[in-house]
């Protein structure tokens, strides 16, 4: 399990083409990719399981806890990203609710 951030402070300012915004790079891949949005309500959980392919979890809002095969939970919140390798055991849970993008790709 690896932790990243995609908040505004980690991004790059773009001014080309009269643009004025900041972008935080998330992933670049040439493999088939599945992208989904998860909505976990209060006390929601994505149960403990093995990742079928490498998986990146991007917390859009809310906060929760993640773990891998160790039983130690790590707090995550808006702007955090968590990466799990293929076959890595993991779980995500929340007390108050969270919304996240999940990117799965070989």
N, C-alpha and C positions, 0 to 999 in steps of 0.2 A: 504494500500500500504506500503510495506516494501522495504528498499534498502539494497543491499549487494554488495560485490566486489569479483571478482575472478581473480584479477591481480596477477602478479608474487609475489609481496610482501606478499600477503595473503596466499600463498601456502606453501606446505611442501616439503622439499628436500627428494628425494628417491634415495637410493644408493644400495638397494638389487639387486642381480643378475647382479652385475657390471653396474648398471644403474647410470645415472647422469642427473637427471631432477627434475623439481619442478611441483607438481600437486596441483591444487586448487579444492577442492571438491565442487561439484555443487548440486547434489541431490542423494538421495537413496530412492527407492520406490519399492514396491512389487505389485503395482496396474498397470493396463493397462495405458500406457503412449504414448502420441503422441509428436514427436519431429520434428520441422520444421525449415527451415532457411528462414528468411524474408529479402528481398532486397527492401529498400525504396529509390527511386531516389530523386533528388532535389525536395523539397517541397512535399515530400511523406507524407502520413498519414494513420494510422490505425484508422478509425473513432470511435467515442465515442460509446461504447457498454458495455453490461454486460458480465463478464467472465462466460462461461458455466461450467467450472471446475476451480480449482486453476491453476494459470498460472505463469510461471517464464520466464522473458525476459532477455536474456544475450546479451549485446551489444558487438559485435566482432570488429567492426570498425565504424568510423564516430561518429556523435553526434546528439542529438535531445532532445526532451522534452516529459515528461510523466505527466499524471495527473490522479486523481481518480474523485470521485463525486464533489470534490471541484474544482473550476475553476483556482486553482493555479498550474502552470506548474513548474516542476523540471527538471533541465538540467541533461542529462545522456550522458556518453561517453564511449569509449572503456574500457572494464574491469568492467563496472557497471552491476549490476543485479537488477531487480525490480520484486517483487512478488505481485500478486493480488489474493485475496480470491475468491472463487466461489461467483457469483452474484455481485461482486464489479464492479462498473462502471469505465471505464478507456479509455484512448486514448494515442496514441503515434504519434508524428509528428517530422519532421526534415526539416531544411532549406537546408542543404548541401547534405544530403543522409546518410544512415546508413545501416549496415547489422547486423542482430541479429538472435540468436537461440531462438526459443520459445518452452518451455516444458510445456505440459498440462497433468495433471494427477489428479485423485481423491486421 
